[in-house]
Amino acid sequence: MPVILLVEDDPRLSELVRTYLQGNGFRVIVEHRGELVVGHLQQDRPDLIILDLGLPGRDGFSVCKEIRSLSSLPILILTARNNDIDHVVGLELGADDYVAKPVEPRVLVARIHALLRRSKSSAPPEQRLLKFGNVCINPLSRSVFVGTDEVTLSSNEFDLLFFLACRAGEIQSRETLYQQLYKRDYDGLDRTLDVRVSHLRKKLSDAGAPERIRTVWGHGYLFASEG
């Protein structure tokens, strides 16, 4: 039974979510305060964290950043529907996905299942080592090196990079990327992919890699085999 750590300060909402998730086969641990979240990582060993951003004591942004520095555990953030910047910042800090409030229970469960499926996969189906100039991508260890320096990526960032690199020179549409990586259709407004690409580009650039992931306006993204 997958263990979900639900971090939400609204007692009514947390109880509704807990009851629904338990009815769908999850064991749910509820925490109301941000500063106590990290202690649950060792104590309860959750498989996934649902993290509200508006927490008392310590906000969800700083909690997300700390969790990601310690673990690659999937993080699903809860954000207000009318505050687009919340989910953008959350993704930049390492969250894997987001669900807007008010929470639609069936959507929440679908997102949880999608994240758990990805986290259980130790490597993408292709197992070959990929090398492009000074960039080396190892799917077995799920590691990326630029020269001798390892680039720290989240699980979703690695999956995105590896998917594009395996298809170097081929344009991948947003629709294809959403269906293959996130297991949902692209709705035309979701900025998750754009944020993740931007974050990935910066990490590779900071490590000294030439620009590899290119935007083909009106079509999607392309990984260039030559920098």
C-alpha positions as CSV (number, residue, x, y, z in Angstrom):
1,M,0.0,0.0,0.0
2,P,1.7,3.3,-1.1
3,V,2.3,5.8,1.7
4,I,1.3,9.4,1.0
5,L,2.4,12.2,3.3
6,L,-0.2,14.9,3.0
7,V,1.0,18.3,4.2
8,E,-2.0,20.6,4.5
9,D,-3.0,23.1,7.2
10,D,-6.7,23.2,6.5
11,P,-8.2,20.4,8.8
12,R,-11.4,20.1,6.7
13,L,-9.6,19.7,3.4
14,S,-6.9,17.4,4.8
15,E,-9.5,15.1,6.2
16,L,-11.5,15.0,2.9
17,V,-8.4,14.2,0.9
18,R,-7.2,11.7,3.5
19,T,-10.5,9.8,3.4
20,Y,-10.7,9.8,-0.4
21,L,-7.1,8.6,-0.8
22,Q,-7.6,5.9,1.8
23,G,-10.7,4.7,-0.1
24,N,-8.5,4.4,-3.2
25,G,-5.9,2.2,-1.6
26,F,-3.4,4.6,-0.1
27,R,-2.1,4.9,3.5
28,V,-2.2,8.6,4.3
29,I,-0.1,10.5,7.0
30,V,-1.3,14.0,7.6
31,E,1.0,16.8,8.7
32,H,-0.2,20.4,9.3
33,R,3.1,22.3,9.8
34,G,5.9,22.8,7.4
35,E,8.8,22.6,9.8
36,L,7.9,19.0,10.8
37,V,7.8,17.6,7.3
38,V,11.4,16.5,7.0
39,G,11.2,14.3,10.1
40,H,8.6,12.2,8.3
41,L,11.0,11.2,5.6
42,Q,12.9,8.9,7.8
43,Q,10.2,8.1,10.3
44,D,7.4,7.1,7.8
45,R,9.3,6.7,4.5
46,P,6.5,8.0,2.3
47,D,6.3,7.1,-1.4
48,L,5.0,10.6,-2.3
49,I,4.4,13.9,-0.7
50,I,1.4,16.2,-1.4
51,L,2.5,19.6,-0.3
52,D,0.3,22.7,0.2
53,L,2.3,25.9,-0.4
54,G,0.5,28.1,2.2
55,L,1.6,26.5,5.4
56,P,2.0,28.1,8.9
57,G,5.4,28.2,10.5
58,R,7.3,27.4,7.4
59,D,5.9,27.8,3.9
60,G,5.7,25.1,1.3
61,F,8.3,26.7,-1.0
62,S,11.1,26.3,1.5
63,V,9.9,22.8,2.5
64,C,9.9,21.7,-1.1
65,K,13.4,23.0,-1.6
66,E,14.7,21.2,1.5
67,I,13.0,17.9,0.5
68,R,14.5,18.0,-2.9
69,S,18.0,18.6,-1.5
70,L,17.6,15.4,0.5
71,S,15.5,13.1,-1.7
72,S,14.1,12.5,-5.2
73,L,10.8,11.5,-3.6
74,P,7.9,12.7,-5.9
75,I,6.4,16.0,-4.7
76,L,2.9,17.0,-5.8
77,I,2.1,20.6,-4.8
78,L,-1.3,22.1,-4.1
79,T,-1.8,25.6,-5.4
80,A,-4.5,28.2,-5.6
81,R,-6.2,28.2,-9.1
82,N,-5.8,31.9,-9.5
83,N,-2.1,32.1,-8.6
84,D,-0.2,30.7,-11.6
85,I,3.1,31.9,-10.2
86,D,2.8,29.5,-7.3
87,H,3.0,26.3,-9.4
88,V,5.8,27.8,-11.6
89,V,8.0,28.5,-8.5
90,G,7.1,25.2,-7.1
91,L,8.3,23.4,-10.2
92,E,11.5,25.4,-10.3
93,L,12.2,24.3,-6.7
94,G,12.0,20.7,-7.7
95,A,8.3,19.7,-7.4
96,D,7.2,17.1,-9.9
97,D,3.6,18.2,-10.6
98,Y,0.8,20.3,-9.2
99,V,-2.9,20.2,-8.6
100,A,-5.0,23.4,-8.4
101,K,-7.4,24.1,-5.5
102,P,-10.3,23.4,-5.2
103,V,-9.0,19.8,-5.5
104,E,-10.8,17.5,-7.9
105,P,-10.4,14.1,-6.2
106,R,-10.2,12.0,-9.4
107,V,-7.6,14.3,-10.9
108,L,-5.6,14.1,-7.7
109,V,-5.6,10.3,-7.7
110,A,-4.7,10.2,-11.4
111,R,-1.7,12.5,-10.9
112,I,-0.6,10.4,-7.9
113,H,-0.7,7.2,-9.9
114,A,1.2,8.8,-12.7
115,L,4.0,10.0,-10.4
116,L,4.3,6.7,-8.6
117,R,4.6,4.8,-11.9
118,R,7.4,7.1,-13.0
119,S,9.2,6.9,-9.6
120,K,9.1,3.0,-9.6
121,S,10.8,2.9,-13.0
122,S,14.5,2.7,-12.2
123,A,15.4,3.7,-15.8
124,P,13.7,4.4,-19.1
125,P,13.3,1.5,-21.4
126,E,16.4,2.3,-23.5
127,Q,19.5,1.3,-21.6
128,R,22.3,2.6,-23.8
129,L,24.7,5.3,-22.7
130,L,24.3,8.5,-24.6
131,K,27.2,10.9,-25.3
132,F,27.0,14.3,-27.1
133,G,30.2,16.2,-26.9
134,N,31.0,16.7,-23.2
135,V,27.5,15.6,-22.1
136,C,27.1,12.0,-21.0
137,I,23.7,10.5,-20.0
138,N,23.6,7.2,-18.2
139,P,20.1,5.7,-18.0
140,L,21.2,2.8,-15.7
141,S,22.5,5.1,-13.0
142,R,20.1,7.9,-14.1
143,S,23.1,10.3,-14.0
144,V,24.2,13.1,-16.2
145,F,27.8,14.4,-16.5
146,V,29.2,17.4,-18.3
147,G,32.8,16.6,-18.5
148,T,33.7,15.3,-15.1
149,D,31.1,17.2,-13.3
150,E,27.8,15.5,-12.4
151,V,24.6,17.5,-13.0
152,T,22.0,17.1,-10.3
153,L,18.6,16.5,-11.8
154,S,15.2,15.7,-10.5
155,S,13.5,12.5,-11.7
156,N,11.3,14.4,-14.1
157,E,14.1,16.5,-15.4
158,F,16.1,13.3,-16.2
159,D,13.2,11.7,-17.9
160,L,12.7,14.7,-20.1
161,L,16.3,15.0,-21.0
162,F,16.7,11.3,-21.8
163,F,13.5,11.2,-23.8
164,L,14.7,14.1,-26.0
165,A,18.3,12.9,-26.2
166,C,17.1,9.4,-27.4
167,R,15.4,11.3,-30.3
168,A,18.2,13.8,-31.0
169,G,17.5,15.8,-34.1
170,E,13.8,15.1,-34.0
171,I,11.2,17.7,-33.0
172,Q,9.0,16.6,-30.1
173,S,5.7,18.4,-29.8
174,R,4.3,19.5,-26.5
175,E,1.4,17.0,-27.0
176,T,3.8,14.1,-27.4
177,L,5.9,15.1,-24.4
178,Y,2.9,15.5,-22.2
179,Q,1.5,12.1,-23.2
180,Q,4.8,10.2,-23.0
181,L,6.2,11.9,-19.8
182,Y,3.2,13.1,-17.8
183,K,0.6,10.6,-19.1
184,R,-2.0,13.3,-19.8
185,D,-3.0,15.5,-22.7
186,Y,-1.6,19.0,-23.2
187,D,-4.4,21.5,-22.5
188,G,-2.6,24.5,-24.1
189,L,-2.3,26.4,-20.9
190,D,-0.2,24.1,-18.6
191,R,3.3,25.6,-18.2
192,T,4.8,22.6,-16.4
193,L,6.9,21.5,-19.4
194,D,8.1,25.0,-20.3
195,V,9.3,25.5,-16.7
196,R,11.0,22.2,-16.6
197,V,12.8,22.8,-19.9
198,S,14.0,26.2,-18.7
199,H,15.3,24.7,-15.4
200,L,17.0,21.9,-17.3
201,R,18.7,24.3,-19.7
202,K,20.0,26.4,-16.9
203,K,21.5,23.4,-15.0
204,L,23.3,22.1,-18.2
205,S,24.5,25.6,-19.0
206,D,25.8,26.2,-15.5
207,A,27.8,23.0,-15.8
208,G,29.4,24.2,-19.0
209,A,27.4,22.3,-21.6
210,P,26.6,24.0,-24.9
211,E,22.9,24.6,-25.6
212,R,21.3,21.3,-26.6
213,I,17.6,21.7,-26.0
214,R,16.2,24.1,-28.5
215,T,12.7,25.5,-28.9
216,V,11.2,25.2,-32.4
217,W,8.5,27.8,-32.2
218,G,5.0,26.5,-33.0
219,H,6.2,22.9,-33.0
220,G,7.9,21.9,-29.8
221,Y,11.4,21.0,-28.5
222,L,14.4,19.4,-30.1
223,F,17.6,18.0,-28.7
224,A,20.6,19.0,-30.9
225,S,23.2,16.2,-31.3
226,E,25.8,18.9,-32.0
227,G,26.3,21.9,-29.8
